[in-house]
Amino acid sequence: MARNPIIRFGTPDDEDELMEIMYSYGMGLPGEIEEHLLLEEDHTVLGGCKVVCCGEGYYFLEVIGIKKERHKQGLGGLLLEKIVQKPWECCATGEIREVSQTAYTVATIARGEAVAFYRKYGFQPCEFEEIPEIYREQCNYCPEKESCQPVPMIYFGGQ
């Protein structure tokens, strides 16, 4: 487990570190670095994610990644717990809530090998039709689709 990790939004100075982490998974860095939530320890970026608001109470986790040498230390779980507890605080733009008394949904597309990780935090497999429309077909054009075995997943919170 990390000693004293902090979770914060990225700055331009963090872009190269986070880009290296995401590239190690074959992913890019969607959007601007300031839209990414980072996990940092001792001024070193250990991982990050990007959550977008797709409508009132509806969020999508676009990417998440942790330095591979820091796997199995609970770091990805720290980010995912933050996301499922208060996804609106994980979006750089979008919905603002003072208190969550209403239901919300967080969706993502997991690589097949990561399904158990997401299940551990309350996500359930779902149909592609249940995730935001703009993400439904992205896997159809990916050259790694067969090896990735993508699984749409959804989390229902605040109920």
Protein Blocks (a to p, Z undefined) as FASTA:
>chain_A
ZZbdcdddddfklmmmmmmmmmmnopacehjfklpccddeehiafbdcddddfbehiacd
fbgcddfklgonommmmmmmmmmmmmmlmpmbdcddfbdcbdcdddddddfklmmmmmmn
opacddfklpcfklmmmmmmpcklmmnopadddddehZZ
